[in-house]
Amino acid sequence: METKTFAIVLSGSGVYDGAEIHEATMTMLAVSQHGAQYSCFAPDIDQMHVMNHYTGKEMNESRNVLVESARIARGNIKPLDELDVKSFDAILFPGGFGVAKNLCSFAVDGVDCSVDSEVERVVREAHGSKIPIGALCIAPVLIAKILGDVNVTIGNDTDTIKAIGEIGARHTQSAHGQVVVDKDNKIYTTPCYMLDATINQIYEGATQVVKHIMQDL
């Protein structure tokens, strides 16, 4: 059997200004445990801002999304503009505020947010080629903003659910480890840290997303 390959798109390093590290790491582990391989990518852009993860306060410095994402990828990462979507069997987006701050501006602009051009390219090319897209935590909002009429989940947060509807997408409420599958659009989403969660529950969510995608490949 041919080994399946996943592209994992990161948005920095750290929940408050980048990729959520538990979600990113558990996604990598889930891919490996299902006998597949992954490659990491991130946009080569500045972060919206930098947060002190100890104090929760903003820091007076700038950081690069690709450089910070390389921390999680142990340096084995490429700029997002080098991602050839058709070379992969699936695309995965872990969550974290970096998705809503760096990959798009949802954290600031809500439903009127802009999306990084390379992120939009990757999602649209995957969708157009019927390549599965998995999204964890807040990342389903990004997918909804780009594609519009898709069915996703972020758990049960009422404000975010309302925003998803205003974007033009549909929402299905879910609990830990549950995956909402939009079969027509090949979108696979799970809430992870959009709900109060333990790291075990994050692992379960990431594993279930990868499992559902692998079953459909």
Secondary structure, DSSP 8 states (H G I E B T S, - for coil): ----EEEEE---SSTTTS--HHHHHHHHHHHHHTT-EEEEEE--SB-S-EE-TTT--EES---BHHHHHHHHTTT-EEEGGG--GGG-SEEEE--SHHIIIIIB-HHHHGGG--B-HHHHHHHHHHHHTT--EEEETTHHHHHHHHH-S-EE---S-HHHHHHHHHHT-EE----TT--EEETTTTEEEE-GGGS---HHHHHHHHHHHHHHHHHH-
